Amino acid sequence: MSTLHPHGVYCASLTPLTVDLAPDHACFVAHCRRLLDDGCDGIALLGTTGEANSFSVDERRGLLEAAVAGGIAPDRLLPGTGVTALTETVALTRHALSLGVTTVVMLPPFYYKGVSEDGLFAAYAEVVERVADARLRIVLYHIPQMSAVPITFPLIERLCAHYPGVFTGIKDSAGDLSHMEALVERFPGLAVLAGADPLMLPLLRKGGAGCITATSNLVAADLAFVFRHVGDPTRAAEVDAAQARVVAVRNRASRFAQMASLKVLLAARTGDEGWRRLRPPLLPLTEQEAAALLEM
């Protein structure tokens, strides 16, 4: 696992919002510090869990700048930079590199459905060519239930062949362990990262590189323990116990809308009710839902 990059536990961070529904920079930096203290290897900000596609390019830049200015090491940040517009994807990726962040997570352009493999290859190729920076490392983002644009094995093969060393990983959020295992087998040099918390442990046992997950906002310490001790038979019972806690919190957060539920639970943990805010079209849990969740 240690030869793959990135590897470890990365939190798909929630984004705290101010009363006017803007990203709350100070609260976000404090959250990043807590996650790192809890054992996360890094922060995957501005992804699905972070409501990234509800934010403008300037807001995305501002949050990443705040993280770096707040003392979060650039090499521990994995910002999402893939959007529907090619030029904005390029601009966000260049901006990350300008801050010393070299690894980004990149959705495919996702508005047009049923596009060809050639079209997707051309989109990623244009980004790499236009960014034109040897430092760039890209983690592909496979989440077809949201994007409706899957990252296929032939596409991965072409990208890795044409741009060796650039496409270093894939976040697989489809929730299919057999698909992740097949990725590990077919692409041994690719860091395959589970997008669902309960699947990190079985994926690690097949050679996976770790995870980028939502529930790590709450269970980072347990996920980090699992990652670091999965191969130690003397800690097997502790690993199983940590895994059980991860699964329990994941199931709890999935009873209602996941992001809203995670924010309610994080608000309860931190005492900061501002965590409950989401930007429309996403909405907070109702008071009845929040009360039921907190009673679980």
N, C-alpha and C positions, 0 to 999 in steps of 0.2 A: 504493500500500500504506500509506503513512504516514497517510492520512486515516481508516483503519479502526482500530478499537480492540476487542480488543487486536491488536497485530501484532508479529511477530518470532519469536524462538525461545524457547519456554517448555519447561522440563523437567518431564515427568511424573515427579516425584521418587519414588524409592524411599523407604521408611521404615525406618530402622535400629531394631533392637529390642535391649533389654537381655536379660540372662539369664533374666528372668522373663517375657519376651515382651511387655514394655511398650514404647511408643515411647521411643527414646533421644533426648531433647531436645538435649543438647549435641552429639552426633554429627550430628544432623539439621541443626542450625544451621551447623556447620562444613561440611557437604556443600553447603548452600545457598550459602555464601560461595564455595566452590570453583566451583560452577556459574556464578555471576555473574562471577567472575574469568575464567572460560573463555569468556565472551561471551554467556551466556544473557540474554535480556531480562527473564525472570522465572521464577518457580517455580510450577508447578501442583501443589500438594500435595494429598494426600488424594483421589487418584483411584484408578483401577483398579490402576495400577502401584504405588501407595502403600498397597495393601491396605486402603483406607478402610472398606470394608464389613465388615471384621473388627474394627473399632474402635467403641467406645461413643461417644456424644455427648460425654461428659466428656473422653475421650481425644483426640477430634478438636479440641475447644476447646483443650485443653492444648498440643497440638502447634502450633497456629496462634499461640497466645499466646507460646510459646517462640520462634518465628521472629521475631515482632515485637520481643519483649524482647531478642532477640539481635542486633538492629540491622538486620534485613532490612526494607527500606522497604515499607510496606503496599501501595503502588501497584505493587510488583513481585511480589505474591503473588496467585495465583488458586486459592483453596481450593475443593475440591468440597464442596457443601452439600446436594446432593440425595439424600434417603433415602426409604424407603418411607412413613414417617409424615409427614403434612402438617405437624403441629405441630413435629416435630423439624427438618424442613427450614426452617421459619420461624425456629426458635430458632437454628440454626446460621448462617443468613444474617444475622439481626440481630446475632449475636455478631461475625461478621466485620466488619460495618459499625461496630460499637462500637470496633473496633481500628483503624479507618481504612482497612480493606480494602473497596473498593467494587465490585470485579468478582469474581463467583463463577462456578464451573462447576457446572451443575445437571443431573443425571440426571433423567429422568422417574420418577415412582413406578413401580417395576418388578416388584412381586410379582404383581399380577394381570395376566394375559395376555389379549390380544384385546380390550382396552378401546377405547372409541370415541375418535374425535378430540375430540368434545365433552367427554368425561371428562378427557382430557389437558389440553385447554385450561382446563377448570375448575380442575384441580390447579395449573397454573402461575399462573392468575389469582388464586387464593386466596393463593398465596405473595406475589405482588406486592402485593395489596391489604392483607394482614395486616402485611407488613413496613413498608409505607407510608413509604418513605424515597426521596426524589427522587435520592439519590446512587446507588441500586442499579443495577448493570449485570449482566446475566446472559449467560453463554455456554452455549448449549444443548449437551448431550452426546449425540451419536448414536453408539451402540455396540450395535446390535441383536443381534450375536452373543453378547453377554453379558447385556444387559437384556431381550432379546426384545420390546422396546417401541421401535419406530423413531420417530424425529422426522421426520414427513412434511412435504413442501413446503406443503400446505394449512395444517397446524398452524403452521408458521413464519410464513406469510402472516398468519394471524389474530392471532398474538401480536404481531407487529411493528405491525400496524394498530391494535390496541387499546392497546398500550403503547409508543408511539414513543419511541425512545431508550433503552428498558430492555433489550430483547433485542438485543445488539450483535454477537454472534458465535455460531459453532457449531464445536465440535470434532467432526470426522467421523472416527471410528475404524473405519468399516466396511471400509476397505481398497479401496474402489472409486473410482479416480481420476475416472471419468466422472461419478459422482454428485457429487463435489466440484466438478468443473468446471461441472456444471449448477447447483449452488448459487450459484457465483460469478456465472453469467450471469443467473439469475433474481432474485438478491438482491444487487445491486451495493453496497448500503450495509452489508452484513453481513460481518463478518470471518470468512472461512472458513479454518479451521486444520486442517492435516493431522494425523491421529492416528498415521500411520505414517511413520517417518523418511525412507525412500526417496522418498516421494511429495511431500515439500515442494517440491523443485526443480521438477518438472513443474507443480505447482499454482501456484507463484509465477509461472511463465511465462504462466499463464492469469488472473492477477489475484488469486490467493490471498493471505492475510495472514500466513502463516507456519505454525508447527506447535506442537503440544503432544505430545511423544513420549517414549517410554521409553528408547530407546537414547541419548538426549541425556544421560542419566546418565553416559555414557562418552565421547560424541563431540560434546559441546557446542561445542567450538572449531571443528570442521569444519562443523557445521550453521550456526553463526553466520557463518562465512566465506561459505558458500553464500548465505545470506540477504542479506548485505551487498554481495556482488559479482555477484549473478546478472545484473544488467543491464549489466555492464562487459565489453565484448568483449575488452578487453586482458587480462582475468583469466580468460578462458574455460577455458584449460587447467588453471589452478589450481582453478577451481570444479569441473571434471570430476574432478580428482584427489581433492578433498575429498569429493565425492559418492560416489566409488568406495570411499573409506574408510568412509563412513557405511553404505553398503550391505553392505560386508564384515562390519562389526561387528554390524549388524542380523541378518545371516544366521547369524553365529556364535552369537549369543544366542538364536536360534530353533531350534537343533538339539535342545535339551531344553526343559523348561518355562521360559518366558521370564523371569518375575520371579526365579525361583531362579537362573537362569543369570546374569542381570544382577548379582545380589547376589554370586555367586561371583567374577565378573570385577571388581566394585568392591572386594571384599575383597582380591583380589590386587593391585589398583592402589594401595590405601591402606595395605595391611599390617595392616588391622583385620579379623580373622576374625569378629568380631561381626556384620559385614554379612551373613554367610551365613544368619542366622536369619530364619525366616518364622513367621507365626502360623497354626496349623492352622485350617481344613483344608488350607491350602497347606503344602507340605513342602520342605525343602532338597533339593538334588540329592544323590544317593548319592555316596559317595566315588569310585566308579568313573566316574560321570557327570562329576563335578567334575574329575577328573584328565584325562578325555578332552577336556573343554572347554578346560582350560588348556593342553593340548598342541596345540590347533588353531592 
